[in-house]
Amino acid sequence: MIAVTRLDKQLMYLNPDHIICIEETPDTVITLFNGNRYIVIDRASTIISRVVAFRSRISRRAAFPAARRYLRRQLDPRLDRSKDRPGYVPVPSDGEHSHTLFHSLDY
């Protein structure tokens, strides 16, 4: 999340993945993918640098050995509750691809 300041000096946090465009008219307008527009005090260049810093922090964290281990971890079979759900279809473990339904009805 990045911090931006609204016109009424209120601090607000935005998800930079939801930003579609940043317009710099006399005021800076941030448009999100859902159509919401926010007028903020911060300049567009400042917001862009915050987005770049946010993404670089995420990339750096993903490069740590602990993060790699977390992403490659195998779930403990004792904690797997997916078999308890109705409509559970086991995936073959021999590497063979089978037809697994996305919904309960095959379209």
FENURMO-V311987 format. One line per field, one symbol per residue. phi: phi as a letter, one per 30 degrees, with the letter a starting at -180 (. if undefined). psi: psi as a letter, one per 20 degrees, with the letter a starting at -180 (. if undefined). burial: 1 if it has 16 or more other C-alpha atoms within 10 Angstrom, else 0. A space follows every 50 residues. Layout:
phi: ???
psi: ???
burial: ???
This chain:
phi: .ccbcdddicdbcbdddcdcabccceccccccddjdbbcbdddddddddd ddddddddddddddeddddddcdcddddcdcdddddidcdcdcdiddbdc ddcdcdc
psi: qqpqprhkjppqpqoiiipgqopnbhqpppprhjiqppprhqqhhggghh gghghhgggghhiqhhhggghjqpqphhiojhiiqqjpoqppijipprop qgrhpo.
burial: 00010000000000010010010000011111000001111111001001 10000000000000000000000000000000000000000000000000 0000000
